[in-house]
Amino acid sequence: MGRLTTHVLDTASGLPAVGLVAELFRVGPDGTFALVKSVVTNDDGRVDGGVLDESEFAIGLYELQFHAGDYLRIEGHALPDPAFLDVIPIRFGIADASRHYHVPLLLSPYGYSTYRGS
């Protein structure tokens, strides 16, 4: 069975993003959002046990919302008010419930990138 994982790296400090809150939403056909789970990154910038394990994993459209602004403030990054990046939404589809989907985030106060990892 498949699963969903994430990994967040703070590229401004060169360290894993520890304590970053992310929320996973399922996006309905009508565009509505249903909160599936809220997670917090560990000392390695990962989520213990993954975001979704085999029992929760299902085909569909999802959005991970990374609370980057809160994390960057706590870590002492100099940010304007309001911060350039606050909540970073990454919308993605799970088309094959037997596969591993990994959604990493490379983060700095003024930019981010992501990709489908392995």
Secondary structure, 3 states (H helix, E strand, C coil): CCEEEEEEEECCCCEECCCCEEEEEEECCCCCEEEEEEEECCCCCECCCCCECCCCCCCEEEEEEEEHHHHHHHCCCCCCCCCCCCEEEEEEEECCCCCEEEEEEEEECCEEEECCEC
